[in-house]
Amino acid sequence: MPDSDAASRAAYPAGRPETEADLALIQRVIPHRYPFLLIDRVRDVRLGEYAVGVKNVTFNEPQFQGHFPGQPIMPGVMIIEAMAQTSAVLVGLTLDLVDKNPLVYFMNIDAGKFRRKVVPGDVMELRVTTLRAGGRIWKFRGEAMVDGQLAASADFAAMIDLGQR
């Protein structure tokens, strides 16, 4: 069986500007893993400006056992977390943080709105736009879209930590 990390490093060498990130590259940029890695792909990356995360919502995800039995609905906080993970990948690619183990922490969430249920079988597009970039603190506007309909939106800020690990 091939070494997927080695294959990912060969396919995406450090310092190369990316326009998308598959699951292997996402895991080289952010520390999240199952069951809390909430994005499957990031595409349409414009470094420092914009990216679209993709989340394939499936019934076998652990949150659907209790939210809600018989009526599975993606929790709103997890939708916002998926937006934040998309933003973290955008920042990681922008600042060339592949394989540098950055941590990204929420600082605030404003104007969160939920407009449509997200359920198993949906494909969420997580559109994030940078409102303020640079330094350790970044601000974003995020929208979660399903079938061209707005499911959720929020503005949020995050801090990048490159501490000694």
Backbone as ProteinMPNN parsed JSONL, in Angstrom:
{"seq_chain_A": "MPDSDAASRAAYPAGRPETEADLALIQRVIPHRYPFLLIDRVRDVRLGEYAVGVKNVTFNEPQFQGHFPGQPIMPGVMIIEAMAQTSAVLVGLTLDLVDKNPLVYFMNIDAGKFRRKVVPGDVMELRVTTLRAGGRIWKFRGEAMVDGQLAASADFAAMIDLGQR", "coords_chain_A": {"N_chain_A": [[0.848, -1.184, 0.0], [0.642, 2.211, -0.888], [2.368, 4.992, 0.633], [0.412, 7.431, 1.824], [0.925, 9.984, 2.898], [3.505, 10.517, 1.947], [2.975, 10.489, -0.787], [1.239, 12.677, -0.91], [2.996, 14.744, -0.143], [4.72, 14.71, -2.319], [2.974, 15.381, -4.38], [2.091, 17.874, -3.567], [4.28, 19.938, -3.006], [5.919, 21.915, -0.49], [5.595, 25.478, -0.504], [4.44, 25.784, -2.966], [1.956, 27.5, -4.696], [-1.422, 26.841, -4.177], [-4.536, 26.058, -5.776], [-6.512, 24.506, -4.997], [-7.378, 22.098, -2.447], [-7.051, 18.787, -1.613], [-8.201, 16.066, 0.51], [-5.873, 14.951, 1.659], [-4.014, 17.083, 1.538], [-5.385, 19.013, 3.045], [-5.2, 17.862, 5.593], [-2.531, 18.216, 6.054], [-2.379, 20.845, 6.533], [-4.222, 21.713, 8.513], [-4.908, 20.634, 11.913], [-7.124, 19.028, 12.451], [-8.97, 15.974, 12.755], [-10.863, 12.944, 12.098], [-13.379, 12.504, 14.527], [-13.832, 15.159, 13.887], [-12.964, 16.555, 11.666], [-14.323, 18.481, 9.326], [-14.514, 19.112, 6.652], [-14.22, 18.131, 3.24], [-12.894, 18.846, 0.972], [-11.196, 21.654, -0.474], [-11.717, 24.228, -2.684], [-11.297, 26.498, -5.502], [-9.477, 28.388, -4.514], [-8.265, 31.542, -3.774], [-5.475, 32.893, -2.926], [-5.171, 34.425, 0.208], [-7.589, 35.705, -0.077], [-10.114, 34.288, -0.739], [-12.034, 31.227, -0.618], [-13.564, 28.027, -1.275], [-14.988, 25.634, 0.619], [-15.835, 22.154, 0.685], [-18.278, 20.059, 1.902], [-19.424, 16.919, 2.25], [-22.295, 15.755, 3.409], [-23.047, 13.079, 5.404], [-25.02, 10.299, 6.506], [-23.814, 8.584, 8.334], [-22.293, 10.033, 10.126], [-21.2, 10.902, 13.434], [-22.704, 12.855, 14.924], [-25.326, 12.672, 14.097], [-26.557, 10.611, 15.419], [-27.684, 11.61, 17.701], [-28.769, 14.06, 17.046], [-31.029, 14.805, 15.096], [-32.58, 11.913, 16.499], [-34.198, 10.047, 14.047], [-34.767, 12.372, 12.641], [-32.388, 13.589, 11.287], [-30.276, 16.379, 11.522], [-27.821, 18.675, 10.604], [-25.889, 20.153, 13.095], [-25.938, 23.651, 13.778], [-23.661, 24.908, 14.887], [-21.671, 23.241, 14.016], [-21.734, 23.641, 11.313], [-20.777, 26.267, 11.183], [-18.247, 25.765, 12.242], [-17.22, 24.197, 10.144], [-17.028, 26.175, 8.175], [-15.03, 27.691, 9.408], [-12.889, 25.882, 9.389], [-12.452, 25.729, 6.652], [-11.577, 28.349, 6.249], [-9.229, 28.235, 7.772], [-7.673, 26.516, 6.221], [-7.41, 28.122, 3.958], [-5.889, 30.258, 5.07], [-3.632, 28.806, 5.88], [-2.604, 27.897, 3.405], [-2.158, 30.358, 2.194], [-0.177, 31.515, 3.829], [1.83, 29.716, 3.541], [1.921, 27.405, 5.28], [1.941, 24.674, 5.204], [2.561, 21.537, 6.553], [3.551, 22.695, 8.877], [2.205, 22.652, 11.217], [0.149, 24.528, 12.218], [-2.095, 26.039, 14.586], [-5.411, 27.165, 14.727], [-7.495, 29.417, 16.231], [-10.822, 30.219, 17.188], [-11.84, 33.57, 17.657], [-13.979, 35.289, 17.711], [-17.494, 35.164, 16.883], [-19.84, 36.534, 14.829], [-23.067, 37.774, 13.876], [-24.328, 35.377, 13.186], [-26.433, 33.342, 11.269], [-29.101, 31.14, 10.483], [-30.664, 29.537, 7.89], [-31.714, 27.386, 6.517], [-32.308, 23.897, 6.794], [-29.672, 21.522, 7.071], [-29.042, 18.393, 5.907], [-28.387, 14.784, 5.949], [-27.016, 13.66, 2.882], [-26.937, 16.09, 1.659], [-24.773, 18.432, 0.008], [-22.59, 20.664, 1.154], [-21.474, 23.854, 0.261], [-18.966, 25.824, 1.331], [-18.415, 28.972, 1.506], [-15.911, 31.221, 1.942], [-14.741, 34.431, 2.668], [-12.089, 36.653, 2.961], [-12.03, 39.247, 5.243], [-10.269, 40.757, 6.708], [-6.832, 40.53, 6.652], [-3.6, 39.294, 7.56], [-0.86, 39.344, 9.823], [-1.383, 37.801, 13.015], [-4.112, 37.678, 13.432], [-7.066, 37.139, 11.735], [-9.969, 38.033, 9.832], [-13.179, 36.927, 8.7], [-15.885, 36.391, 6.387], [-18.434, 34.091, 6.144], [-20.369, 31.749, 4.246], [-22.681, 29.139, 4.062], [-23.79, 27.09, 1.598], [-26.385, 25.201, 0.081], [-27.432, 23.391, -2.6], [-27.575, 25.806, -4.035], [-28.916, 27.441, -2.289], [-28.917, 29.601, 0.535], [-27.806, 28.336, 3.511], [-26.6, 28.923, 5.956], [-24.901, 31.643, 7.588], [-22.156, 33.682, 8.691], [-19.988, 36.018, 10.374], [-16.635, 35.941, 11.359], [-13.712, 35.774, 13.48], [-10.311, 34.775, 13.732], [-7.368, 33.466, 15.34], [-4.037, 32.781, 14.504], [-1.794, 30.374, 15.572], [1.473, 29.566, 15.834], [2.909, 28.215, 17.665], [5.544, 26.571, 19.633], [5.796, 23.318, 18.979]], "CA_chain_A": [[0.0, 0.0, 0.0], [1.486, 3.4, -0.945], [2.358, 5.933, 1.748], [-0.39, 8.577, 1.354], [1.603, 11.229, 3.274], [4.605, 10.731, 1.0], [2.359, 10.835, -2.07], [0.733, 14.04, -0.784], [4.135, 15.662, -0.151], [5.228, 14.776, -3.696], [1.979, 16.068, -5.208], [1.929, 19.249, -3.093], [5.479, 20.361, -2.282], [5.816, 23.188, 0.237], [5.936, 26.659, -1.271], [3.702, 25.827, -4.228], [0.619, 28.065, -4.49], [-2.493, 25.908, -4.533], [-5.866, 26.584, -6.06], [-7.431, 23.621, -4.296], [-6.749, 21.182, -1.497], [-7.775, 17.551, -1.372], [-8.192, 15.687, 1.919], [-4.497, 14.763, 2.119], [-3.401, 18.39, 1.766], [-6.091, 19.63, 4.177], [-4.652, 17.311, 6.833], [-1.172, 18.739, 6.225], [-2.498, 22.263, 6.862], [-4.918, 21.877, 9.797], [-4.728, 19.434, 12.74], [-8.378, 18.319, 12.687], [-9.112, 14.605, 12.272], [-12.145, 12.331, 12.43], [-14.656, 12.844, 13.889], [-14.064, 16.602, 13.849], [-12.593, 17.17, 10.395], [-15.658, 18.693, 8.761], [-14.475, 19.465, 5.231], [-13.677, 17.062, 2.411], [-12.094, 19.433, -0.094], [-11.259, 23.112, -0.59], [-11.468, 24.561, -4.091], [-11.418, 27.915, -5.875], [-8.662, 29.177, -3.576], [-7.524, 32.745, -4.165], [-4.659, 33.08, -1.725], [-5.39, 35.64, 0.975], [-8.865, 36.346, -0.374], [-11.366, 33.556, -0.895], [-11.966, 29.788, -0.866], [-14.82, 27.29, -1.133], [-14.868, 24.297, 1.186], [-16.904, 21.229, 0.318], [-18.605, 19.088, 2.946], [-20.435, 15.934, 1.878], [-22.977, 15.402, 4.654], [-23.461, 11.684, 5.326], [-25.807, 9.823, 7.641], [-23.014, 7.832, 9.303], [-21.525, 10.922, 11.004], [-21.638, 10.642, 14.81], [-23.671, 13.803, 15.487], [-26.697, 12.354, 13.702], [-27.154, 9.653, 16.355], [-28.445, 12.315, 18.727], [-29.243, 15.378, 16.57], [-31.966, 14.276, 16.062], [-32.992, 10.566, 16.071], [-35.352, 10.047, 13.14], [-34.775, 13.647, 11.906], [-31.012, 14.076, 11.383], [-30.012, 17.745, 11.06], [-26.459, 19.113, 10.932], [-25.919, 21.251, 14.068], [-25.472, 24.935, 13.27], [-22.296, 25.198, 15.314], [-20.765, 22.439, 13.186], [-21.686, 24.325, 10.018], [-19.839, 27.381, 11.358], [-16.917, 25.161, 12.382], [-16.771, 23.815, 8.8], [-16.583, 27.427, 7.556], [-13.762, 28.068, 10.032], [-11.863, 24.974, 8.887], [-12.158, 26.191, 5.294], [-10.759, 29.558, 6.424], [-7.91, 27.837, 8.262], [-6.935, 26.008, 5.069], [-7.076, 29.308, 3.159], [-4.78, 30.94, 5.737], [-2.464, 27.932, 5.825], [-2.034, 27.934, 2.057], [-1.697, 31.73, 1.947], [1.055, 31.779, 4.588], [2.732, 28.585, 3.32], [2.024, 26.701, 6.556], [1.832, 23.232, 4.985], [3.478, 20.745, 7.382], [4.113, 23.501, 9.973], [1.358, 22.398, 12.385], [-0.479, 25.695, 12.844], [-3.402, 25.93, 15.227], [-6.211, 28.358, 14.473], [-8.504, 29.5, 17.288], [-11.87, 31.228, 17.084], [-11.785, 34.711, 18.577], [-15.374, 35.7, 17.855], [-18.455, 34.816, 15.841], [-20.882, 37.566, 14.799], [-24.111, 37.771, 12.845], [-24.658, 34.017, 12.751], [-27.831, 33.148, 10.861], [-29.392, 29.826, 9.923], [-31.806, 29.766, 6.994], [-32.185, 26.152, 5.901], [-31.746, 22.696, 7.408], [-28.677, 20.746, 6.332], [-29.357, 17.012, 6.265], [-27.601, 13.802, 5.207], [-27.24, 13.691, 1.445], [-26.617, 17.429, 1.158], [-23.387, 18.834, -0.209], [-22.452, 22.07, 1.532], [-20.386, 24.696, -0.234], [-18.62, 26.743, 2.412], [-17.749, 30.096, 0.851], [-15.314, 32.122, 2.923], [-14.084, 35.607, 2.109], [-11.269, 37.354, 3.945], [-12.367, 40.648, 5.491], [-9.021, 41.385, 7.165], [-5.756, 39.544, 6.644], [-2.288, 39.747, 7.998], [-0.535, 39.131, 11.225], [-1.919, 36.586, 13.635], [-5.572, 37.711, 13.515], [-7.753, 37.254, 10.449], [-11.438, 38.094, 9.911], [-13.808, 36.304, 7.546], [-17.327, 36.239, 6.214], [-18.681, 32.751, 5.624], [-21.719, 31.336, 3.855], [-22.863, 27.726, 3.737], [-24.811, 26.975, 0.557], [-26.808, 23.863, -0.32], [-28.257, 23.488, -3.808], [-27.74, 27.207, -4.405], [-29.668, 28.162, -1.252], [-28.164, 29.943, 1.732], [-28.182, 27.553, 4.685], [-26.111, 29.609, 7.149], [-23.875, 32.654, 7.351], [-21.575, 34.264, 9.908], [-18.694, 36.685, 10.331], [-15.852, 35.4, 12.465], [-12.287, 36.096, 13.523], [-9.49, 33.669, 14.243], [-5.965, 33.756, 15.602], [-3.137, 31.72, 14.086], [-0.769, 30.086, 16.576], [2.539, 28.71, 15.33], [3.708, 27.906, 18.857], [6.559, 25.513, 19.597], [5.233, 21.983, 19.217]], "C_chain_A": [[0.891, 1.245, 0.0], [1.316, 4.284, 0.289], [1.636, 7.198, 1.301], [0.244, 9.906, 1.743], [2.727, 11.54, 2.306], [4.047, 11.133, -0.361], [1.835, 12.264, -2.036], [1.874, 15.048, -0.819], [4.706, 15.805, -1.556], [4.28, 15.569, -4.584], [1.863, 17.541, -4.845], [3.17, 19.679, -2.323], [5.263, 21.713, -1.614], [6.239, 24.333, -0.675], [5.191, 26.789, -2.586], [2.323, 26.432, -3.99], [-0.456, 27.114, -5.003], [-3.76, 26.651, -4.892], [-6.927, 25.661, -5.489], [-6.65, 22.709, -3.376], [-7.63, 19.952, -1.363], [-7.626, 17.186, 0.109], [-6.769, 15.519, 2.454], [-3.823, 16.102, 2.411], [-4.069, 19.12, 2.93], [-5.467, 19.159, 5.491], [-3.2, 17.712, 7.063], [-1.196, 20.207, 6.644], [-3.159, 22.468, 8.219], [-4.85, 20.563, 10.58], [-5.988, 18.583, 12.914], [-8.379, 16.923, 12.047], [-10.493, 14.096, 12.648], [-12.252, 12.2, 13.949], [-14.886, 14.346, 13.717], [-13.475, 17.303, 12.641], [-13.874, 17.272, 9.576], [-15.651, 19.163, 7.309], [-13.784, 18.337, 4.473], [-12.729, 17.579, 1.336], [-12.21, 20.94, 0.008], [-10.877, 23.438, -2.027], [-11.59, 26.068, -4.299], [-10.653, 28.834, -4.931], [-8.03, 30.354, -4.311], [-6.764, 33.164, -2.912], [-4.906, 34.443, -1.088], [-6.768, 36.237, 0.832], [-10.107, 35.477, -0.184], [-11.1, 32.061, -1.06], [-13.367, 29.195, -0.691], [-14.504, 25.906, -0.591], [-16.045, 23.459, 0.743], [-17.056, 20.213, 1.438], [-19.723, 18.195, 2.431], [-21.057, 15.423, 3.173], [-23.508, 13.982, 4.515], [-24.114, 11.227, 6.624], [-24.952, 9.148, 8.71], [-22.147, 8.709, 10.198], [-22.085, 10.844, 12.43], [-22.688, 11.6, 15.358], [-25.117, 13.422, 15.167], [-27.344, 11.272, 14.566], [-28.033, 10.358, 17.375], [-29.035, 13.632, 18.268], [-29.915, 15.221, 15.215], [-32.375, 12.88, 15.592], [-34.27, 10.639, 15.223], [-35.457, 11.301, 12.293], [-33.371, 14.237, 11.924], [-30.821, 15.45, 10.742], [-28.599, 18.114, 11.511], [-26.542, 20.269, 11.93], [-25.309, 22.531, 13.491], [-24.049, 25.261, 13.662], [-21.285, 24.41, 14.494], [-20.67, 23.022, 11.773], [-20.696, 25.49, 10.102], [-18.414, 26.857, 11.531], [-16.37, 24.736, 11.015], [-16.325, 25.049, 8.01], [-15.205, 27.812, 8.097], [-12.627, 27.16, 9.548], [-11.474, 25.342, 7.457], [-11.261, 27.419, 5.357], [-9.348, 29.203, 6.87], [-7.056, 27.262, 7.126], [-6.507, 27.167, 4.177], [-5.876, 30.036, 3.757], [-3.505, 30.107, 5.635], [-1.8, 27.923, 4.46], [-1.455, 29.313, 1.75], [-0.345, 31.991, 2.6], [2.082, 30.657, 4.451], [2.997, 27.829, 4.623], [1.843, 25.192, 6.415], [2.941, 22.549, 5.78], [4.113, 21.537, 8.523], [3.24, 23.464, 11.228], [0.74, 23.637, 13.018], [-1.766, 25.296, 13.57], [-4.117, 27.248, 14.975], [-7.365, 28.345, 15.471], [-9.544, 30.558, 16.957], [-11.597, 32.349, 18.077], [-13.182, 35.277, 18.785], [-16.18, 35.205, 16.676], [-19.566, 35.848, 15.944], [-21.875, 37.276, 13.697], [-24.404, 36.38, 12.313], [-26.139, 33.892, 12.448], [-27.972, 31.793, 10.21], [-30.703, 29.918, 9.155], [-32.435, 28.496, 6.463], [-31.556, 24.979, 6.639], [-30.713, 22.086, 6.467], [-28.812, 19.31, 6.834], [-28.464, 16.045, 5.479], [-28.019, 13.756, 3.732], [-26.947, 15.04, 0.831], [-25.116, 17.563, 0.923], [-23.325, 20.322, 0.113], [-21.254, 22.677, 0.811], [-20.163, 25.769, 0.817], [-17.777, 27.864, 1.824], [-17.219, 31.055, 1.9], [-14.537, 33.215, 2.204], [-13.318, 36.302, 3.233], [-11.718, 38.806, 4.036], [-11.141, 41.426, 5.952], [-7.964, 40.302, 7.28], [-4.497, 40.152, 7.217], [-2.086, 39.548, 9.469], [-1.131, 37.841, 11.727], [-3.44, 36.543, 13.635], [-6.167, 37.993, 12.138], [-9.254, 37.302, 10.695], [-12.018, 37.6, 8.594], [-15.314, 36.498, 7.546], [-17.521, 34.871, 5.581], [-20.14, 32.535, 5.287], [-21.698, 29.847, 3.549], [-24.048, 27.635, 2.785], [-25.115, 25.503, 0.303], [-27.758, 24.027, -1.5], [-28.558, 24.938, -4.188], [-28.522, 28.036, -3.405], [-28.766, 28.42, -0.045], [-28.687, 29.131, 2.913], [-27.775, 28.263, 5.973], [-25.082, 30.644, 6.732], [-23.377, 33.169, 8.696], [-20.32, 35.028, 9.54], [-17.923, 36.159, 11.533], [-14.399, 35.824, 12.339], [-11.557, 34.916, 14.149], [-8.058, 34.147, 14.428], [-5.142, 32.539, 15.206], [-2.024, 31.597, 15.119], [0.24, 29.114, 15.976], [3.464, 28.272, 16.456], [4.68, 26.755, 18.672], [5.903, 24.187, 19.97], [6.215, 20.939, 18.811]], "O_chain_A": [[1.813, 1.33, 0.812], [0.25, 4.313, 0.905], [2.167, 7.961, 0.494], [0.122, 10.876, 0.996], [2.892, 12.685, 1.886], [4.592, 12.021, -1.017], [1.967, 12.993, -3.019], [1.75, 16.097, -1.451], [5.129, 16.893, -1.948], [4.72, 16.338, -5.44], [1.57, 18.371, -5.706], [3.121, 19.775, -1.097], [4.514, 22.551, -2.115], [7.129, 24.179, -1.512], [5.304, 27.815, -3.257], [1.58, 25.923, -3.151], [-0.391, 26.645, -6.139], [-4.026, 27.737, -4.378], [-8.113, 25.993, -5.497], [-5.434, 22.562, -3.498], [-8.812, 20.058, -1.037], [-6.994, 17.919, 0.869], [-6.491, 15.907, 3.589], [-3.135, 16.241, 3.423], [-3.388, 19.776, 3.719], [-5.234, 19.962, 6.395], [-2.692, 17.558, 8.174], [-0.175, 20.756, 7.058], [-2.71, 23.306, 9.001], [-4.746, 19.493, 9.98], [-5.905, 17.496, 13.487], [-7.859, 16.725, 10.948], [-11.21, 14.733, 13.42], [-11.276, 11.814, 14.592], [-16.006, 14.77, 13.433], [-13.48, 18.533, 12.588], [-14.442, 16.254, 9.178], [-16.691, 19.573, 6.792], [-12.885, 17.676, 4.993], [-11.868, 16.846, 0.849], [-13.204, 21.456, 0.518], [-9.847, 22.985, -2.525], [-11.944, 26.809, -3.382], [-11.121, 29.92, -4.591], [-7.356, 30.187, -5.327], [-7.336, 33.712, -1.97], [-4.857, 35.476, -1.755], [-7.101, 37.185, 1.543], [-11.058, 35.9, 0.473], [-10.056, 31.67, -1.583], [-14.233, 29.785, -0.045], [-13.841, 25.104, -1.249], [-17.122, 23.982, 0.458], [-16.085, 19.588, 1.865], [-20.839, 18.66, 2.202], [-20.398, 14.728, 3.946], [-24.315, 13.699, 3.63], [-23.789, 11.719, 7.704], [-25.331, 9.143, 9.881], [-21.337, 8.184, 10.962], [-23.297, 10.734, 12.617], [-23.499, 11.192, 16.19], [-26.033, 13.809, 15.893], [-28.548, 11.039, 14.462], [-29.009, 9.787, 17.862], [-29.749, 14.274, 19.038], [-29.266, 15.542, 14.22], [-32.51, 12.671, 14.386], [-35.277, 11.215, 15.635], [-36.183, 11.296, 11.299], [-33.169, 15.293, 12.523], [-31.158, 15.659, 9.577], [-28.23, 17.89, 12.664], [-27.2, 21.271, 11.648], [-24.29, 22.489, 12.803], [-23.301, 25.829, 12.866], [-20.158, 24.865, 14.298], [-19.634, 22.903, 11.119], [-19.876, 25.679, 9.204], [-17.472, 27.454, 11.011], [-15.178, 24.898, 10.754], [-15.352, 24.982, 7.259], [-14.322, 28.21, 7.337], [-11.514, 27.636, 9.323], [-10.3, 25.273, 7.093], [-10.292, 27.521, 4.604], [-8.379, 29.8, 6.402], [-5.849, 27.497, 7.079], [-5.375, 27.197, 3.693], [-4.946, 30.394, 3.034], [-2.432, 30.634, 5.342], [-0.573, 27.939, 4.363], [-0.399, 29.428, 1.128], [0.531, 32.612, 1.998], [3.089, 30.645, 5.159], [4.147, 27.637, 5.019], [1.615, 24.504, 7.41], [4.108, 22.93, 5.693], [5.116, 21.097, 9.086], [3.516, 24.173, 12.196], [0.797, 23.791, 14.238], [-2.429, 24.328, 13.198], [-3.504, 28.314, 15.005], [-8.121, 27.375, 15.545], [-9.209, 31.652, 16.505], [-11.172, 32.099, 19.205], [-13.534, 35.693, 19.888], [-15.641, 34.873, 15.62], [-20.165, 36.025, 17.005], [-21.556, 36.613, 12.709], [-24.696, 36.214, 11.129], [-26.99, 34.277, 13.249], [-27.089, 31.344, 9.479], [-31.727, 30.326, 9.703], [-33.577, 28.519, 6.004], [-30.403, 25.056, 7.063], [-30.855, 22.125, 5.245], [-28.711, 19.047, 8.032], [-27.861, 16.423, 4.475], [-29.202, 13.806, 3.395], [-26.73, 15.141, -0.377], [-24.305, 16.89, 1.561], [-23.935, 21.14, -0.575], [-20.173, 22.091, 0.76], [-21.074, 26.527, 1.148], [-16.565, 27.718, 1.663], [-17.991, 31.637, 2.662], [-13.784, 32.957, 1.265], [-13.85, 36.508, 4.323], [-11.78, 39.509, 3.028], [-10.987, 42.604, 5.631], [-8.177, 39.278, 7.93], [-4.364, 41.37, 7.337], [-3.03, 39.58, 10.258], [-1.356, 36.903, 10.963], [-4.015, 35.471, 13.819], [-5.807, 38.965, 11.474], [-9.758, 36.694, 11.64], [-11.448, 37.812, 7.523], [-15.927, 36.738, 8.586], [-16.856, 34.529, 4.602], [-21.034, 33.065, 5.948], [-20.803, 29.357, 2.86], [-25.161, 28.046, 3.114], [-24.215, 24.663, 0.31], [-28.769, 24.722, -1.402], [-29.669, 25.255, -4.612], [-28.77, 29.218, -3.645], [-27.962, 27.572, 0.343], [-29.861, 29.224, 3.271], [-28.502, 28.221, 6.965], [-24.471, 30.542, 5.668], [-24.081, 33.103, 9.703], [-19.668, 34.737, 8.537], [-18.496, 35.954, 12.603], [-13.92, 36.18, 11.262], [-12.1, 34.174, 14.967], [-7.6, 35.087, 13.777], [-5.498, 31.406, 15.528], [-1.394, 32.586, 15.493], [-0.099, 27.977, 15.649], [4.644, 27.995, 16.239], [4.635, 26.05, 17.664], [5.512, 23.966, 21.116], [5.934, 19.747, 18.931]]}, "name": "protein", "num_of_chains": 1, "seq": "MPDSDAASRAAYPAGRPETEADLALIQRVIPHRYPFLLIDRVRDVRLGEYAVGVKNVTFNEPQFQGHFPGQPIMPGVMIIEAMAQTSAVLVGLTLDLVDKNPLVYFMNIDAGKFRRKVVPGDVMELRVTTLRAGGRIWKFRGEAMVDGQLAASADFAAMIDLGQR"}
